[in-house]
Amino acid sequence: MGIFSYLTGIGSRDMAVDLGTANTLVYVRGRGIVLSEPSVVAIDSRSGEVHAVGIEAKRMLGRTPGTIQAIRPLKDGVIADFDVTEEMLRHFIQKAHQNRFAHPRVVVCVPSGVTGVEKRAVEEASISAGARQAYLIEEPMAAAIGAGLPVAEPTGSMVVDIGGGTSEVAVISLGGIVVSQSVRVGGDEFDEAIVAYAKREYKLLIGTQMAEDVKLEIGSAYPMAEEVQTEIRGRDMVSGLPKTVVITSEEVRQALEEPMSTIIDAVKETLDRTPPELSSDIMDRGIMLAGGGSLLRGLDERLREETQMPAHLAESPLTCVAVGSGRSLEEFEVIHRMNRGHSRNRRRRY
């Protein structure tokens, strides 16, 4: 088996996978980010055959005939459907390598709050999908590396990574996570909040895709200098007929208030548990925002107001987790030792 692994490893460049609830990004060593596609798979419910993966499958969400299902195999940052995740990973690994016999070593990002069982599921799915070896890195650490924070120095850095299914808040110093909190609230909950608001206020049923479009177009976390409006289309719950309604940015902000408050409370709680020396470092450096959810207008201003600390957006919020895990490819052995250390500590604790 060792010789087979060696032979199939020849020409297989190491890769990092940001396996997200909403999108999956693949970083190949020496080439950078080569793939960024939605984490969606379209499957024939009778035969189990995969029809489409990624962008093509996302177009089918909510629009499939009875025999085809468009599935998002990850929920809240963890694997909800093991077999479909394995198929999706296999497709992305082969597409990134353009070689069906490639068996690369893979670093996969996981939320900081996942259990041991959930971590093993990610490792097993990666190996079943064709990886030679699978290592895990926690998302806040990958986001901090990708955002260019000095993670190895004895100074405190705070990162808030808002993804599709989870939001990660962590304080990092000397190459490790000092304090962290993971809440299962992210971009998906923003969309669901808009769907619920339209249902409650306008008796209008809209899809999550329409809600996401509204969020991207006029969503905000802080009052805008000039409030705007847009149209939403859906089905009237009273008449059952298609209906169009005009919704304002203030209404969308009101709809997003509950999930937004959960994220801000997680930030405050993490700051409350941070050692005083590191708190003073964060006061100087500020809070770094990463992940697709951090692109919501005015989120940095809202955090500044709520925490009385500087907050700024990473240079490339959507890709910094993938870039950070890609940079960590150089440190394979260190990650392996960290993983082994974590599992030993966990065994001692129990």
C-alpha positions in Angstrom: 0.0 0.0 0.0 3.0 2.3 0.8 4.4 1.8 -2.7 0.9 2.4 -4.3 0.5 5.6 -2.2 4.0 6.8 -3.4 3.2 6.1 -7.0 -0.2 7.8 -7.0 1.3 10.7 -5.1 3.8 11.5 -7.9 2.6 14.6 -9.7 -0.2 15.1 -7.1 0.3 18.6 -5.7 -0.8 19.1 -2.1 -4.0 21.0 -1.8 -6.1 22.8 0.8 -9.9 22.7 0.8 -12.1 25.3 2.4 -15.2 23.0 2.8 -17.9 25.6 3.4 -21.6 25.3 3.9 -22.3 27.7 1.0 -19.1 27.5 -1.1 -16.1 25.2 -1.5 -12.7 26.7 -2.4 -9.7 24.6 -3.5 -6.1 25.9 -3.2 -3.3 23.9 -5.0 0.3 24.3 -3.8 2.2 26.4 -6.3 -0.9 27.5 -8.2 -3.1 29.3 -5.7 -6.9 29.1 -5.7 -8.0 27.1 -8.7 -11.6 26.4 -7.9 -14.5 28.3 -6.1 -17.9 26.7 -6.5 -21.2 26.4 -4.4 -21.4 23.4 -2.1 -24.4 21.9 -3.9 -24.9 18.5 -5.6 -27.8 17.5 -7.9 -28.6 13.8 -7.5 -31.1 11.4 -9.2 -33.3 10.2 -6.3 -34.0 6.9 -8.0 -30.6 5.7 -9.1 -28.4 7.9 -6.8 -26.5 9.1 -9.9 -24.8 12.6 -9.7 -26.3 15.0 -12.3 -24.3 18.1 -11.5 -22.0 19.6 -8.9 -21.2 23.2 -8.0 -22.5 26.1 -10.1 -24.6 23.9 -12.3 -26.3 22.2 -9.3 -26.9 25.6 -7.6 -28.9 26.8 -10.5 -31.2 23.8 -9.9 -32.0 24.6 -6.2 -35.8 24.8 -5.8 -36.3 24.2 -9.6 -35.8 20.5 -10.0 -38.4 17.9 -11.2 -39.5 15.2 -8.8 -36.8 12.7 -9.7 -33.8 15.1 -9.2 -32.8 16.5 -5.8 -30.4 19.5 -5.4 -28.7 18.9 -2.0 -26.4 21.0 0.1 -24.5 18.2 1.9 -23.1 20.5 4.6 -25.2 22.2 7.3 -23.8 24.6 9.9 -20.3 23.9 8.8 -20.4 20.2 9.3 -21.2 17.2 7.1 -25.0 16.4 7.1 -24.8 13.9 4.2 -21.6 11.8 4.2 -22.0 10.1 0.8 -23.0 13.2 -1.1 -20.1 15.2 0.5 -17.7 12.4 -0.6 -19.0 12.6 -4.2 -18.7 16.4 -4.1 -15.1 16.3 -2.8 -14.1 13.7 -5.3 -15.5 15.9 -8.1 -13.6 19.0 -6.8 -10.3 17.2 -6.2 -10.4 15.7 -9.8 -11.4 19.0 -11.3 -8.6 20.9 -9.5 -6.0 18.3 -10.5 -7.4 17.4 -14.0 -6.2 13.9 -13.2 -8.5 11.1 -12.0 -5.6 9.1 -10.5 -4.4 12.1 -8.4 -4.1 11.3 -4.7 -2.9 14.5 -3.1 -2.3 15.3 0.6 -5.2 17.6 1.7 -5.6 20.1 4.4 -9.3 20.7 5.2 -10.8 23.6 7.2 -13.2 22.8 10.0 -15.1 25.2 12.4 -13.5 25.5 15.8 -16.6 24.2 17.6 -16.9 20.8 15.9 -16.9 17.5 17.8 -14.4 14.7 17.5 -17.0 12.7 15.5 -17.6 15.5 13.1 -13.8 15.9 12.6 -13.4 12.2 11.8 -16.3 12.4 9.3 -14.4 15.2 7.4 -11.1 13.2 7.4 -12.9 10.0 6.3 -14.8 11.8 3.5 -11.6 13.4 2.2 -9.7 10.0 2.1 -12.7 8.3 0.5 -12.8 11.1 -2.1 -9.2 10.3 -3.1 -6.9 12.1 -0.7 -3.7 10.3 0.2 -3.7 11.9 3.7 -6.1 14.4 5.3 -5.2 17.0 7.9 -7.5 19.4 9.6 -7.0 23.1 10.4 -9.4 25.3 12.4 -11.1 28.0 10.3 -10.3 31.0 12.5 -6.6 30.1 12.4 -6.7 29.7 8.6 -8.6 33.0 8.2 -6.0 34.8 10.4 -3.1 33.4 8.3 -4.9 34.3 5.1 -5.7 37.8 6.3 -2.0 38.3 7.0 -2.2 38.6 10.9 1.0 37.9 12.8 -0.3 34.6 14.3 3.2 33.3 15.3 4.1 36.4 17.4 3.4 36.8 21.1 0.7 39.4 20.5 -3.1 39.0 20.4 -5.0 39.0 17.1 -8.8 38.7 16.9 -10.6 37.3 13.9 -14.3 37.1 13.2 -15.0 34.7 10.3 -18.7 34.7 9.2 -19.4 31.9 6.8 -22.5 30.4 5.3 -23.4 28.1 8.3 -21.2 29.2 11.2 -19.5 32.3 12.6 -16.2 31.8 14.3 -14.7 34.3 16.8 -11.2 33.6 18.0 -8.2 35.3 19.7 -4.9 34.0 18.4 -1.4 34.3 19.9 1.9 32.4 19.5 0.5 30.1 16.7 -2.5 28.9 18.8 -6.1 29.7 19.6 -6.3 31.2 23.1 -10.1 31.8 23.3 -12.7 30.9 20.6 -16.4 30.7 20.2 -18.3 29.1 17.3 -22.0 29.9 16.8 -24.1 28.1 14.2 -25.3 31.4 12.6 -24.1 32.7 9.3 -25.2 33.8 5.8 -27.8 31.0 5.6 -29.5 32.3 8.7 -29.5 35.8 7.2 -31.4 34.4 4.2 -33.8 32.5 6.4 -34.5 35.7 8.4 -35.5 37.6 5.2 -37.7 34.7 4.2 -39.4 34.7 7.6 -39.8 38.5 7.5 -41.5 38.4 4.0 -43.8 35.7 5.3 -44.7 37.5 8.5 -45.1 41.1 7.2 -46.3 40.6 3.6 -47.8 37.1 3.7 -45.4 36.3 0.8 -43.6 33.0 0.3 -40.1 33.6 -1.2 -37.2 31.2 -1.9 -33.8 31.3 -0.2 -32.2 32.3 -3.5 -34.5 35.4 -3.8 -33.7 36.2 -0.1 -29.9 35.9 -0.8 -30.3 38.3 -3.8 -32.1 40.8 -1.6 -29.4 40.5 1.1 -26.6 41.1 -1.4 -28.5 44.0 -3.1 -29.7 46.1 -0.1 -28.8 44.2 3.1 -27.0 46.1 5.8 -26.0 45.9 9.5 -25.8 49.6 10.2 -27.9 52.6 8.9 -26.9 53.6 5.4 -26.3 57.2 4.3 -28.9 56.7 1.7 -31.6 54.0 2.2 -32.6 52.0 -0.9 -35.3 49.6 -1.9 -35.8 46.6 -4.2 -38.6 44.3 -5.5 -39.1 40.8 -4.1 -41.2 38.2 -6.0 -42.9 35.2 -4.6 -46.2 33.5 -4.0 -49.0 35.3 -2.1 -50.0 33.0 0.8 -53.7 34.3 0.7 -54.5 34.1 -3.1 -51.8 31.5 -4.0 -50.9 33.7 -7.0 -47.5 35.2 -7.9 -46.9 38.7 -6.3 -44.3 41.4 -6.3 -43.6 43.6 -3.2 -41.2 46.5 -2.7 -39.0 46.1 0.4 -36.6 48.8 1.8 -33.1 48.4 3.3 -34.4 49.5 6.7 -36.9 46.5 6.7 -34.1 44.1 5.6 -31.9 45.4 8.4 -34.7 44.8 10.9 -35.1 41.3 9.5 -31.4 40.6 10.0 -31.3 42.0 13.6 -31.7 38.6 15.4 -28.9 36.6 13.7 -26.7 39.8 13.7 -27.2 40.1 17.5 -26.2 36.5 18.0 -22.8 37.1 16.2 -22.2 40.4 18.1 -22.9 38.7 21.5 -20.4 35.9 20.5 -17.8 38.6 19.9 -18.5 40.3 23.2 -18.4 37.0 25.1 -15.0 36.1 23.5 -13.6 39.6 24.4 -14.9 39.0 28.0 -12.9 35.7 28.2 -9.7 37.2 26.7 -6.7 37.7 29.0 -6.0 41.4 29.7 -2.6 41.5 28.0 -4.1 40.2 24.7 -7.1 42.5 25.1 -4.8 45.5 25.0 -3.1 44.1 21.8 -6.6 43.8 20.2 -7.4 47.3 21.2 -4.4 48.5 19.2 -4.7 46.1 16.2 -8.5 45.9 16.0 -10.8 43.1 15.0 -10.3 41.4 11.6 -13.4 40.4 9.7 -13.3 37.5 7.2 -15.8 35.2 5.4 -18.6 36.0 2.9 -21.0 37.2 5.7 -18.6 40.0 6.7 -19.3 41.6 3.3 -22.7 42.8 4.7 -22.7 46.6 4.4 -21.8 48.4 7.6 -20.9 45.3 9.6 -17.5 46.8 10.6 -19.2 50.1 11.7 -21.7 48.1 13.8 -18.9 46.1 15.5 -17.0 49.3 16.2 -20.0 50.9 17.8 -20.9 47.7 19.8 -17.4 46.9 21.1 -15.7 50.3 21.1 -12.8 48.7 19.2 -11.4 49.2 15.7 -12.8 46.7 13.2 -11.7 46.2 9.6 -12.4 43.9 6.7 -9.8 41.5 5.4 -8.3 42.3 2.0 -10.1 39.3 0.4 -12.8 38.1 2.9 -14.1 35.3 0.6 -10.8 33.7 0.0 -8.7 34.3 3.1 -9.6 31.0 4.8 -8.6 29.0 1.6 -5.4 31.1 1.2 -4.5 30.7 4.9 -5.0 26.9 4.8 -3.0 26.9 1.5 -0.1 28.7 3.2 -0.3 26.1 6.0 0.5 23.4 3.4 4.2 24.4 4.0 3.7 23.3 7.6 2.2 19.8 7.1 4.2 18.2 9.9 3.3 21.0 12.4 -0.4 20.6 11.7 -0.1 16.8 12.0 1.6 17.2 15.4 -1.1 19.7 16.5 -3.8 17.3 15.5 -2.2 14.5 17.4 -1.7 16.8 20.4 -5.4 17.8 20.4 -6.5 14.1 20.3 -4.1 13.2 23.2 -5.4 16.1 25.3 -9.0 15.1 24.6 -8.3 11.5 25.7 -6.6 12.7 28.9 -9.6 15.0 29.7 -12.1 12.2 29.5 
